[in-house]
């Protein structure tokens, strides 16, 4: 594909609460196997985009560890490859990224050295599949300056959290409002854009001169009546995970057969960094109903309508329902966890109960696992 890919992965989100304290939002585990950035990376490689740059900033360590080898997404190549950019002190700049446009602007030399005529920009915190060839063909057919991938939300969905779009019958965007107080449209931006590389460079340089730093507000919204900006509607599955509630619902969607079929079995595939774990172990007396259990887990209790991520342990007599248990969690005997997200590497002492009554509860225990195991006598399990 005649495009270079840019993935915006540098932002933080207060709506993710404790979940974003130790990792970037784009590094959030999804569906027991993936990280959220895997979906943007997979869409890039499945569209035969050979050069991809990732702009990261907030809590970047876990994201960098996940991206330590580009071979998993087929970017280990002589021509092109996977590039990671974080803020650095240079002779001309010593600032953090002040926005998405500034992240691109501080690394504009990378774009100037590329040869592809087009650029695909994508957010790294969304769950979807997409062939960017379709968007590029639409972009060329419409002779657009910028094409924005968008989606119609359900009428009861909170569109105010997104950039809302109004288009005419030809698909041209007439109104673009970023996170309005009252949404006048339920068509929202998916955070995916296509435009010519040369145009992007010009727009970013102008934004830098005017001290403007946000791509959506200072380019898309500002130029909506000046540039020909069109919307490309996607009809397939798409979710943004910028809040605890969205993260919970997105993972719970993977308990549905049609979502599992779409992401786990249907072509094209979603790729991720492979960790060599043994299959999950179900000991005698275990009850599992409508659950997704990742590799490396050991189960001794009851799990219903939940996701158990890699290398987690569920003790005897414990009951897990409507919950997400992240990586490497140890849950002792006779615990009850319902309507919760348990943070990775937590240790839950035996006999503990956590229940989310007014929404989803985040459990983030930081006790010493070996001390607790010694007290309960379970050090051999």
C-alpha positions in Angstrom: 0.0 0.0 0.0 1.3 3.4 -0.9 1.1 4.8 2.6 3.0 5.2 5.8 1.3 4.4 9.1 1.3 6.6 12.2 -0.2 5.3 15.5 -0.9 7.8 18.2 -0.2 6.0 21.5 1.0 8.7 23.8 -2.0 9.9 25.7 -3.3 9.1 29.2 -6.9 8.9 30.4 -8.2 9.8 33.8 -11.3 7.8 33.0 -9.3 4.6 33.1 -8.6 5.3 36.9 -6.2 2.9 38.5 -5.8 0.8 35.3 -3.6 3.5 33.7 -1.3 4.0 36.6 1.2 1.3 35.5 0.7 1.2 31.7 -0.3 3.3 28.7 -3.9 2.9 27.6 -2.7 1.4 24.3 -1.0 -1.4 26.3 -4.2 -2.5 28.1 -4.7 -6.2 27.8 -7.7 -7.2 25.7 -9.5 -10.6 25.3 -7.0 -12.5 27.4 -4.4 -12.5 24.6 -4.0 -9.1 23.0 -2.9 -5.5 23.8 -5.1 -2.8 22.5 -2.4 -1.5 20.1 -2.3 -4.9 18.4 -5.5 -4.0 16.5 -4.1 -0.9 14.9 -0.8 -2.7 14.2 -2.6 -5.7 12.7 -4.7 -3.4 10.5 -1.5 -1.8 9.2 0.3 -5.0 8.3 -2.9 -6.7 6.9 -3.2 -3.6 4.6 0.4 -4.1 3.5 1.6 -0.9 5.1 5.4 -1.5 5.4 6.5 1.6 7.4 4.8 2.4 10.7 5.7 4.9 13.4 4.3 4.8 16.9 4.3 8.0 19.0 4.3 7.1 22.7 4.8 9.1 25.9 2.7 8.3 29.0 3.8 5.2 30.9 5.5 3.9 27.8 7.6 1.1 29.4 5.0 -1.7 29.2 4.2 -0.6 25.6 7.9 -0.7 24.7 8.3 -4.1 26.2 5.4 -5.4 24.2 6.9 -3.9 21.0 10.4 -5.2 21.7 10.3 -7.3 18.6 8.6 -6.1 15.4 8.5 -9.6 13.9 5.1 -10.5 15.4 3.4 -7.9 13.2 5.7 -8.7 10.2 7.6 -5.4 10.4 11.1 -7.0 10.7 12.1 -6.1 7.2 14.9 -4.4 5.3 12.6 -1.9 3.7 10.4 0.0 6.1 9.8 -1.4 9.5 8.4 -0.4 12.9 9.6 2.9 14.5 9.0 4.1 18.1 9.2 7.8 18.9 9.0 9.2 22.4 9.8 12.8 23.5 13.6 13.6 23.4 15.7 16.6 24.3 17.2 18.1 21.1 18.8 21.3 20.1 15.4 22.6 18.9 13.0 21.0 21.4 13.0 19.8 25.0 9.3 19.5 25.6 6.9 16.6 26.1 4.3 16.1 23.4 1.7 18.8 24.0 -0.9 17.1 21.8 -1.3 14.7 18.9 -0.3 17.2 16.3 2.7 18.2 18.4 3.8 14.5 18.6 3.8 14.4 14.8 5.5 17.8 14.6 8.4 16.9 16.9 9.1 13.9 14.6 8.4 15.6 11.3 11.8 14.7 9.9 10.6 11.1 9.8 7.7 12.0 7.5 9.9 14.1 5.3 12.3 11.2 4.7 9.5 8.8 3.7 8.6 8.3 0.1 5.0 7.0 0.3 2.4 9.6 -1.1 -0.2 8.9 1.6 -0.4 8.7 5.4 -2.8 6.6 7.5 -3.1 7.9 11.1 -4.7 5.7 13.7 -5.4 5.8 17.4 -3.9 2.9 19.4 -6.7 2.5 21.9 -9.4 1.0 19.7 -10.6 -2.6 19.0 -11.5 -3.2 15.4 -10.5 -4.8 12.0 -10.0 -2.7 8.9 -8.6 -2.9 5.4 -7.1 0.6 4.8 -7.1 -0.1 1.1 -10.9 0.5 1.1 -10.4 3.9 2.9 -7.6 5.0 0.5 -9.7 4.1 -2.6 -12.6 6.1 -1.2 -10.3 9.0 -0.4 -8.9 9.0 -4.0 -12.4 8.6 -5.5 -13.8 11.6 -3.6 -10.6 13.6 -4.4 -10.6 14.4 -0.7 -8.0 16.4 1.3 -8.7 14.4 4.4 -10.8 11.3 5.0 -12.1 10.5 8.5 -13.2 7.0 9.3 -16.5 7.2 11.3 -19.2 5.0 12.7 -22.9 5.3 13.6 -23.3 4.6 17.3 -26.5 3.2 18.9 -28.9 5.9 19.8 -28.5 5.3 23.6 -24.6 5.4 23.3 -22.8 8.4 24.9 -21.7 10.1 21.7 -20.6 13.2 23.8 -17.3 11.3 24.6 -16.2 11.4 20.9 -15.8 13.8 18.1 -19.2 14.0 16.4 -19.7 14.4 12.7 -22.4 15.6 10.4 -22.1 14.8 6.7 -24.0 15.7 3.6 -25.5 13.2 1.1 -22.2 13.1 -0.7 -20.2 12.1 2.4 -18.5 15.5 2.9 -18.2 16.5 6.5 -20.0 19.8 7.2 -19.8 19.8 11.0 -17.2 18.3 13.3 -17.5 18.9 17.0 -15.0 17.5 19.5 -16.6 16.1 22.6 -19.7 18.3 22.6 -21.8 19.1 25.7 -24.8 17.8 23.8 -24.3 15.6 20.8 -26.3 16.6 17.8 -25.2 13.5 15.9 -24.5 9.9 16.7 -21.9 9.6 13.9 -18.5 9.7 15.6 -14.9 9.8 14.5 -13.0 6.5 14.9 -9.7 8.2 15.2 -8.5 7.0 11.8 -7.5 9.5 9.1 -6.1 9.3 5.6 -4.4 12.2 3.8 -1.5 13.0 1.5 1.9 13.0 3.2 2.8 16.4 1.7 -0.5 18.0 2.9 0.1 16.6 6.4 3.5 18.1 6.6 2.2 21.5 5.5 -0.7 21.3 8.1 1.7 20.3 10.9 4.2 23.0 10.1 1.4 25.6 10.1 0.1 24.3 13.4 3.6 24.6 14.9 4.0 28.2 13.7 0.7 29.1 15.4 1.4 27.1 18.6 -1.5 24.7 18.0 -1.0 21.2 19.2 -4.1 19.0 18.8 -4.7 17.2 15.5 -8.5 17.0 15.9 -9.2 20.4 17.3 -6.6 22.4 15.4 -6.6 20.7 12.1 -9.9 18.7 11.5 -12.3 21.1 13.2 -10.4 24.2 12.1 -10.1 23.3 8.5 -13.5 21.6 8.0 -14.9 24.4 5.9 -11.5 25.1 4.1 -10.4 21.6 3.1 -12.4 18.8 1.5 -12.9 16.5 4.5 -15.0 13.4 3.8 -16.3 10.6 6.1 -15.9 6.9 5.4 -18.4 4.9 7.4 -17.3 1.6 8.8 -20.1 -1.0 9.6 -18.0 -3.6 11.3 -17.2 -4.0 15.0 -15.4 -1.0 16.6 -14.8 0.0 20.2 -12.8 2.7 22.0 -11.5 1.8 25.4 -10.7 5.2 26.9 -12.8 4.6 30.1 -13.2 1.8 32.7 -16.8 1.1 31.5 -15.7 0.9 27.8 -12.8 -1.4 28.7 -15.1 -3.7 30.7 -17.8 -3.8 27.9 -15.2 -4.4 25.2 -13.7 -7.4 27.0 -17.2 -8.8 27.8 -18.1 -8.6 24.1 -15.5 -11.3 23.6 -17.7 -13.7 25.5 -20.2 -13.5 22.5 -19.8 -16.2 19.9 -20.0 -13.8 16.9 -17.2 -11.5 18.3 -15.0 -14.5 19.1 -15.6 -15.8 15.5 -14.8 -12.4 14.0 -11.5 -11.7 15.9 -10.2 -15.2 16.6 -11.1 -17.1 13.5 -12.1 -14.9 10.6 -9.5 -13.6 8.2 -7.6 -11.3 8.5 -6.0 -12.2 11.8 -5.0 -10.1 14.7 -1.4 -10.5 15.7 0.3 -10.1 19.0 3.5 -10.8 20.9 3.6 -14.5 21.6 4.4 -15.8 25.1 5.0 -19.5 25.5 2.6 -20.6 28.2 1.1 -24.1 28.8 -2.6 -24.6 28.3 -4.9 -23.6 31.1 -5.3 -26.3 33.8 -8.8 -27.2 35.1 -8.5 -29.2 38.4 -11.1 -31.6 39.7 -14.4 -29.9 40.7 -13.9 -26.8 38.6 -17.1 -25.2 37.1 -16.7 -22.8 34.1 -19.6 -21.3 32.3 -19.4 -18.8 29.5 -15.8 -17.7 30.2 -12.6 -17.0 28.3 -9.6 -18.6 30.0 -6.1 -17.7 28.8 -3.1 -19.9 28.7 -1.0 -20.5 31.8 -4.0 -20.3 34.2 -4.8 -22.8 37.0 -8.4 -23.1 38.0 -9.8 -24.7 41.2 -13.1 -22.7 41.7 -16.1 -21.5 39.8 -15.9 -19.0 36.9 -19.0 -17.6 35.2 -19.4 -14.9 32.5 -15.8 -13.7 33.1 -12.4 -13.4 31.4 -9.3 -14.8 33.1 -6.0 -13.5 31.6 -2.7 -15.3 31.4 -1.0 -17.0 34.3 -3.7 -16.4 36.8 -4.6 -18.8 39.7 -8.1 -19.3 41.1 -8.2 -21.0 44.5 -10.6 -23.8 45.8 -14.1 -22.7 46.5 -13.6 -19.3 44.9 -16.4 -17.8 42.8 -15.7 -15.4 39.9 -18.7 -13.8 38.1 -19.0 -10.9 35.6 -15.4 -10.0 36.2 -12.1 -9.5 34.4 -9.0 -11.0 36.0 -5.9 -9.6 34.4 -2.5 -11.2 34.0 -0.7 -13.1 36.9 -3.4 -12.6 39.6 -3.4 -15.0 42.5 -6.9 -15.5 44.1 -6.9 -17.5 47.3 -9.4 -20.1 48.5 -13.1 -19.2 49.1 -13.0 -15.8 47.6 -15.9 -14.1 45.9 -15.3 -11.5 43.1 -18.3 -10.1 41.2 -18.6 -7.1 38.8 -14.9 -6.3 39.2 -11.7 -5.8 37.2 -8.7 -7.2 39.2 -5.4 -5.5 38.3 -2.5 -7.6 37.1 -0.1 -9.1 39.6 -2.6 -8.8 42.5 -2.8 -11.2 45.3 -6.2 -11.7 46.9 -6.1 -13.3 50.3 -8.3 -16.3 51.1 -11.9 -15.5 52.2 -11.9 -12.1 50.6 -15.0 -10.7 48.9 -15.1 -7.9 46.3 -18.4 -6.8 44.6 -19.1 -3.9 42.3 -22.5 -2.6 43.4 -22.5 0.9 41.8 -20.7 0.1 38.5 -17.4 -1.8 37.9 -15.1 -2.0 40.8 -11.3 -2.0 40.3 -9.3 -4.2 42.7 -5.6 -3.4 42.9 -4.2 -5.1 45.9 -0.4 -4.8 46.3 0.3 -7.2 49.2 3.3 -9.5 49.3 2.2 -12.7 47.6 4.6 -15.0 49.4 3.7 -13.7 52.8 0.0 -14.2 52.2 0.6 -17.7 50.8 2.7 -18.6 53.8 -0.1 -17.5 56.1 -2.7 -19.6 54.3 -0.7 -22.7 53.9 -1.0 -22.7 50.2 2.6 -22.3 49.3 2.7 -25.7 47.4 -0.3 -24.9 45.1 
